[in-house]
């Protein structure tokens, strides 16, 4: 079936879609930005590499999150893939802390590299990205960034599946 971008299609049931995708195993990441517009970060599981040449990453963020406004102005973001030992930091940036208004960046040790976006020390992988494109589809803003620097650690990843953290054995 060939579809045009705006062609009306029958929709699958939202609840079925969400439940089905909850079965997938995903790496957990904290996406951050900092610059003239300010600093923000949140936990996401919707991120993926786009290609290796040039090195591009894609991250999806709910459009209602303040991160979107700030990243659009800052023109940069970082993706910090978490190590298995960083579940508490994931929970903090997901808003599960005791005080939702507290400075989330007090959790973990953060540095800045090329773009100024916060990089989590000891993350499994950190990717510092210049924003190439941002577009909105449905409820989410899709960010594509050119990776300017990368760091990695040889440790186990933090994995999320079936609406909870999972361990690789």
N, C-alpha and C positions, 0 to 999 in steps of 0.2 A: 504494500500500500504506500503510495507516495502522498505526502501531506504538505500543505503549505503552512507557513508559520501561524496564520490566523484561522485556519480551518477548524470549524466546530467538530469536536469529537465526543463520543460518549466517555464519561469519566469512570474510572474504576472507583470503588468505594474507598474513601479516605481512610477509614479505620483498618480495612484490610491491607491497604498499601503500607501504612505506618507499622502495623504488626508484622507484616512480611519483612520489611527492611530492618526491624529491630533484631531479627535473627542473624543478620550479617555481623561479622567480627570487624571492628574498625579500630584503627589506632586513635588515641586521644591526643588532642593538641590544644595548646593555648595560642590564640592568635592575638597579637598585640600591635599597637601603633603609638607613636609619640611624635610630636612636632609642634608647630605653631598653634594648631587647633586644640592640643591637649593630649593626654595619655589615656588609653583604654586597653582592656584585654578581656577575653572571655574564652571559655572552654568550648571546643567544637569537635565534631567527629566527621564533618563533611569537608575534607580537604584531600587533594590528590596532586600528583605530578602531572603536568600537561605534556612536557617533552624535555629531552636532555640537551638539545642544541637548537636554540638557546635554552638554558635551564629556566623552565617556567613552572610555577605552582598556581593552584586554584584553591580558593577557600570560599565556603558559603556561610553567610551570617544572616540571621533574621533581620530584616530591614528596620524593625522597630528598635534595635539595639543602638545605643549612642556610639558604639564603635564605628558604625557606618558613616555617620556624619564626620567624625574625626579622621578616619582613614581617607575619606574622599578629599579632605583638605590637606592632610599631611602628605598624601601621595606616596605612602610607604606602609608596609606592614611586615611583621615577622610571624613565622609559623614555628612553634616550639613543640615538637612531638615528645610526649612525656615518656619517661622511664617508669617501669613498674613500681618503683619506690616513691613516685610522685603523685599518688592518688589523692593525698590531702590537698595538694596545690590545685589539682583538677577540680576538686569539690569547691574550693574557695572561689576559683574563677567561674565556676558554674553557678555561683550565688548561694551555695549551701552553708555559708558561714553563719556564725551567730549574729553578726551585724552586717546586713546587706550593703550598708553605706560605708563600711570600713575600706581602707586602702588595700586592695587586693595584692598590690605589689610588695606588701610587707611579708607576704608568704613567698618563700624562696629567695634565691640570690640572683639579682638581675644585673646585666651589663648592656652596653650599647656598642654596636659595631658601625657598619657603613651608613645605614639610613637613620639611625637614632631610635629605631623601634626596640623595645625591650627584648633582650635575649636571656632566656633562663639558663643559668649555668647548670651543668650536669644534666641537661635534657638529653634524651636519646639522640635527637637531631634538632638543630636550630637552623632556620633558613631566613635570611634577612633579604627582603624583597622590595624593589621599587615598583610602585603601582603602574601597570600598563593599561589595564582596562577594568572598569566596574560597570556592571549592568544589573538591572533588577528583573527577576522572573518570579511570578507568584509572590510568596511571602518573603523571599530571600534576595539578598544582594550577593552577586557573584564577583569575586575579586580574582584577577589574574595578575601575577607579579613576576618580574624578572629577578631571579635569585642573584644577589650580588656577593653574598658570602654564606658559607655553610660550615657547621661544626657538628661533630658526632661523637658519641661515646659508645663503647662496646658493652651494652647492658641489655636487659630484657625490656621490651616495650610494654606500656600500659595499654590494655586492650579492653574494648567495651562491646558487649554483645548481650542480647536478651534483656536489655534495660538494666544492666549491671556490669561491674568490672569482671573480667575473665583473666585467667592465667594460662600462659603457654607452658605445656609440659614437655 
